[in-house]
Amino acid sequence: MIPFNKPPHTGNEEKYVLEAINSGKISGDGHFGKKCEKWFLEKLNCKKAFLTPSCTAALEMCAMLIDVKEGDEIIMPSYTFVSTANAFVLHGAKIKFVDIRPDTMNIDETKIEAAITEKTKAIVPVHYAGVGCEMDKILEIAEKYNLFVIEDAAQGMTSSYKNKPLGTIGHLGAFSFHETKNYTSGGEGGLLIINDNRFVERAEIIREKGTNRSQFFRGMVDKYTWVDIGSSYLMNEISAAYLWGQLEEAEKIKKERLKIWEYYYQALRKLQEENIISLPIIPENCEHNAHMFYIKVNDLETRTNLLNYLKENGILAVFHYVPLHTSPAGRKYGEYVGMDNFTTRESERLVRLPLYYGLTKKEVDFIVGKIKDFFYETEPIP
């Protein structure tokens, strides 16, 4: 079976994990944690970078930093992972879901303004598949209405919009190092990016369970104490050590993924030219990181049949999010604004193909061959 995903492994992870264990310091903010955060500060050119246990934790910190309260409203696409919404719902916010663009599967920036009310606190664009949302327009709207912009860049590490790294364009950004992402910290992990100096000091306190512990260790206070709300949001040192093994080879991993992505694209172009499938679209102003390769088929029935066919032939391909506004919790804690022209329709067409560091050309050829067999031999061509 060709799996959908294999966590990346570069070779030095075990060495660094063992170093961390032998150091006697395996809680957060150790040697490897600091090395990783320095790497992000240099590569992303942000104000501050905080490693977290997950992207979910980073998003929860964002909700605390902008003081989300009962009755506030947060605008985001319905086509996203549940954590994007949960982080704000936990603090009493109501989610206003808006439609997506069919080309990138990102939030439709032209639908945002209609969802804004006097209760709106923030816009949360989600950079689907590591492809940037139309951030200039989103920032323009946010400035007009005095709103925060929090980038859910879970899939976007090393991607950019107009030469700006994703996650560094809004006030705050959140990344994931889950095992399904381009880089992992050993299974779970995240990163909070601060792009507005107003949030740096408080983020440090929230991350340390609401204490000024970090200030104490820097000698800024005589003793540390509880000063604000917070939780346990530090990545442990063993995870950071594993992540460092990935970041050292970040460019190599990205280049290989992009090579696989491009090979898929070229091998499947004929099916697109014959209007059998649709391939991903990357806007000219975006550089992506090959986080995923997906195709879109004509309808839900075709997708179901294709996924079953690929599985029968030893290939694990998958679909992605079920739109949040159609879920029980989405209906309870959120509201869809405007028409669902594309969110449901496009989500039902999407098929994600295996793409991971180490996937071979031979395996990609086999996958592409089976997709062609399905359409040319088992499906009636329109």
QUIVENTA-V50875 format. One line per field, one symbol per residue. phi: phi as a letter, one per 40 degrees, with the letter a starting at -180 (. if undefined). psi: psi as a letter, one per 40 degrees, with the letter a starting at -180 (. if undefined). A space follows every 50 residues. Layout:
phi = ???
psi = ???
This chain:
phi = .cccabdcabhcdcdcccdccccgbbccgcdcdcccccccccccfbcabb cbcacdcccccdccccfcbdgcbbcacccacccdcddccdbgcbcbcbcb cccbgcdcccbcdcccbcccbabbcbccggbccccdccccccccbfbcbb ccbdbbcgcabfgbddgbcccbabbbbccccdbbbghbiaabbbbbdcbc cccccdcbggbcdcccccgcbcabacbaciacbccccccccccccccdbd ccccccccccdccddccbccccccgcbbbcbbdccbbbbfcabbbbccac cccdccccccccbgbcbacbccdccccdccccbaacbgcccbdcdccccc bccdaachccccccdcccccccddccbbbccc
psi = hhidihhihededddddddddedegeaifadddddddddddddefidihh iieidddddddddddefhiheihhhiidgiidddddddddeeihhhhiii hedeeihhdeeddeehaeehdihgihghfehiigddddddddddefiihh hgfdeeheiihfehhieedadiihiifieeidhiffdiiihhhhehdded dddddddffeifdddddeedidiiiheiiaagfhhiddddddddddddfd dddddddddddddddddedddddefdiiiihhidehhiefdihiihadid ddddddddddddefhgiiabihhdeeidddddeahhhaigdddddddeeh hhihhihehiddddddddddddddddddhhh.
